[in-house]
Amino acid sequence: MTSLDYHRPKTLDEALALLTKGVPLAGGTRLTARLRGIVGLVDLQDLGLNRIETTDMGIVFGGTATLQGLVEYASHLPEDLARAARLEAGWNIRNMATVAGTIVTGDGRSPLLTVLLALNTELQFAPGDERVPLDEVLGRGDDRTRGKLITAVHAVLPDRLRYAQVARSPADRPIIGVAVGVAQERAAVRIALGGYGAHPQLMSWDETPDAQEAADQARSMLADAGDQWASSEYRAAAGATLVTRLLKELDLE
Ligand SMILES: Cc1cc2nc3c(=O)[nH]c(=O)nc-3n(C[C@H](O)[C@H](O)[C@H](O)COP(=O)(O)OP(=O)(O)OC[C@H]3O[C@@H](n4cnc5c(N)ncnc54)[C@H](O)[C@@H]3O)c2cc1C
């Protein structure tokens, strides 16, 4: 067994300096199973980045806020955001796994990533305090953080939010999941499709589509979304149905 250097910085500056000697360790639920090739760990738990707060603009999660922290903050969150955090994993994992860890490692089957995409979420990075839209970061594939730290996650609160999924059982990870966020009356509608692939996908358009156009676009985006969990035909049909259903629930037909 090779040895591993463990660092536990007390400040963000110390942590950033240590990134040349190791990778960030948050909840460790993913990292500790994949230590091969890693020479050092920079434990983030003493940095005080676990706050969750509601602001005029929306919600801010510190990078090390746990998934269970989100669940317990439910009374201040859109109901389906807290539900997505609960669906992400069981209680034990939720108590350790962090929001940033989930963003770095989460795939298309992540309910939380799907909902965060529909919320117009930005990630705050250190060093530099740069804020980058979540969809841009997810598009970077395995290299999502590029040697930086996610210090905070800023989610814009929509007027309304809905998330629905189809899974093998009510608490299982989705085969197909759809999140719809509606802001500025009906002027800003964001729809994210999850349940497959490397990360959830954001639907895009020039003019807000009606329910039929949105369902057609979802069907076309899911045309090649077949894998071991479901055929592309199943996902396209189920995804279009969920989009139609959620837009109807939100009076956006
Ligand atoms: C038994 C078990 C069951 C699981 N079930 C599920 C499941 O159902 N669904 C699911 O999605 N996942 C599941 N996972 C995987 C895991 O729980 C998630 O990927 C988790 O969200 C990772 O978060 P973490 O805080 O534990 O990250 P860590 O394991 O600490 O880190 C993961 C990656 O993120 C990087 N990282 C962490 N924080 C930051 C930061 N602030 N800035 C930059 N980089 C950072 C780390 O360097 C590492 O590369 C499971 C894991 C286990 C062990």
The ligand as a Tripos MOL2 file, in Angstrom:
@<TRIPOS>MOLECULE
LIG
   53    58     1     0     0
SMALL
NO_CHARGES

@<TRIPOS>ATOM
      1 C1        -22.2940    3.6200   -0.7370 C.3       1 LIG1
      2 C2        -22.3360    4.7830   -1.6870 C.ar      1 LIG1
      3 C3        -23.5160    5.0700   -2.3360 C.ar      1 LIG1
      4 C4        -23.5770    6.1430   -3.2120 C.ar      1 LIG1
      5 N1        -24.7510    6.4050   -3.8170 N.ar      1 LIG1
      6 C5        -24.8250    7.4270   -4.6710 C.ar      1 LIG1
      7 C6        -26.0530    7.7270   -5.2760 C.ar      1 LIG1
      8 O1        -27.0540    7.0660   -5.0560 O.2       1 LIG1
      9 N2        -26.0950    8.7770   -6.1220 N.ar      1 LIG1
     10 C7        -24.9670    9.5150   -6.3920 C.ar      1 LIG1
     11 O2        -25.0280   10.4550   -7.1850 O.2       1 LIG1
     12 N3        -23.7950    9.2610   -5.8190 N.ar      1 LIG1
     13 C8        -23.7140    8.2360   -4.9830 C.ar      1 LIG1
     14 N4        -22.5150    7.9680   -4.4130 N.ar      1 LIG1
     15 C9        -21.3420    8.7820   -4.8080 C.3       1 LIG1
     16 C10       -21.0770    9.9710   -3.9280 C.3       1 LIG1
     17 O3        -21.8420    9.9220   -2.7500 O.3       1 LIG1
     18 C11       -21.3660   11.2960   -4.6040 C.3       1 LIG1
     19 O4        -20.6210   11.4210   -5.7650 O.3       1 LIG1
     20 C12       -21.0680   12.4360   -3.6200 C.3       1 LIG1
     21 O5        -21.9850   13.4430   -3.8690 O.3       1 LIG1
     22 C13       -19.6490   12.9500   -3.6260 C.3       1 LIG1
     23 O6        -19.5600   14.0170   -2.6590 O.3       1 LIG1
     24 P1        -18.4080   14.0660   -1.5860 P.3       1 LIG1
     25 O7        -18.5750   15.3410   -0.8390 O.co2     1 LIG1
     26 O8        -18.4050   12.8160   -0.7600 O.co2     1 LIG1
     27 O9        -17.1440   14.1570   -2.5130 O.3       1 LIG1
     28 P2        -15.6700   13.5710   -2.3390 P.3       1 LIG1
     29 O10       -15.6890   12.0800   -2.4570 O.co2     1 LIG1
     30 O11       -14.9840   14.1420   -1.1520 O.co2     1 LIG1
     31 O12       -15.0090   14.2090   -3.6250 O.3       1 LIG1
     32 C14       -15.4780   13.8770   -4.9220 C.3       1 LIG1
     33 C15       -14.6960   14.7070   -5.9680 C.3       1 LIG1
     34 O13       -15.0540   16.0780   -5.8660 O.3       1 LIG1
     35 C16       -13.8800   16.8750   -5.6320 C.3       1 LIG1
     36 N5        -14.3170   17.9600   -4.7550 N.ar      1 LIG1
     37 C17       -15.0330   17.8420   -3.6180 C.ar      1 LIG1
     38 N6        -15.3150   19.0420   -3.1130 N.ar      1 LIG1
     39 C18       -14.7530   19.9620   -3.9370 C.ar      1 LIG1
     40 C19       -14.7000   21.3860   -3.9370 C.ar      1 LIG1
     41 N7        -15.2910   22.1340   -2.9970 N.pl3     1 LIG1
     42 N8        -14.0540   22.0050   -4.9620 N.ar      1 LIG1
     43 C20       -13.4760   21.2620   -5.9410 C.ar      1 LIG1
     44 N9        -13.4910   19.9170   -5.9860 N.ar      1 LIG1
     45 C21       -14.1210   19.2730   -4.9940 C.ar      1 LIG1
     46 C22       -12.8820   15.9190   -5.0000 C.3       1 LIG1
     47 O14       -11.5450   16.3410   -5.1620 O.3       1 LIG1
     48 C23       -13.1920   14.6340   -5.7640 C.3       1 LIG1
     49 O15       -12.5710   14.6520   -7.0100 O.3       1 LIG1
     50 C24       -22.4250    6.9330   -3.4940 C.ar      1 LIG1
     51 C25       -21.2420    6.6550   -2.8110 C.ar      1 LIG1
     52 C26       -21.2090    5.5960   -1.9020 C.ar      1 LIG1
     53 C27       -19.9240    5.3380   -1.1580 C.3       1 LIG1
@<TRIPOS>BOND
     1     1     2 1
     2     2     3 ar
     3     2    52 ar
     4     3     4 ar
     5     4     5 ar
     6     4    50 ar
     7     5     6 ar
     8     6     7 ar
     9     6    13 1
    10     7     8 2
    11     7     9 ar
    12     9    10 ar
    13    10    11 2
    14    10    12 ar
    15    12    13 ar
    16    13    14 ar
    17    14    15 1
    18    14    50 ar
    19    15    16 1
    20    16    17 1
    21    16    18 1
    22    18    19 1
    23    18    20 1
    24    20    21 1
    25    20    22 1
    26    22    23 1
    27    23    24 1
    28    24    25 2
    29    24    26 1
    30    24    27 1
    31    27    28 1
    32    28    29 2
    33    28    30 1
    34    28    31 1
    35    31    32 1
    36    32    33 1
    37    33    34 1
    38    33    48 1
    39    34    35 1
    40    35    36 1
    41    35    46 1
    42    36    37 ar
    43    36    45 ar
    44    37    38 ar
    45    38    39 ar
    46    39    40 ar
    47    39    45 ar
    48    40    41 1
    49    40    42 ar
    50    42    43 ar
    51    43    44 ar
    52    44    45 ar
    53    46    47 1
    54    46    48 1
    55    48    49 1
    56    50    51 ar
    57    51    52 ar
    58    52    53 1
@<TRIPOS>SUBSTRUCTURE
     1 LIG1         1 GROUP 0 **** ****
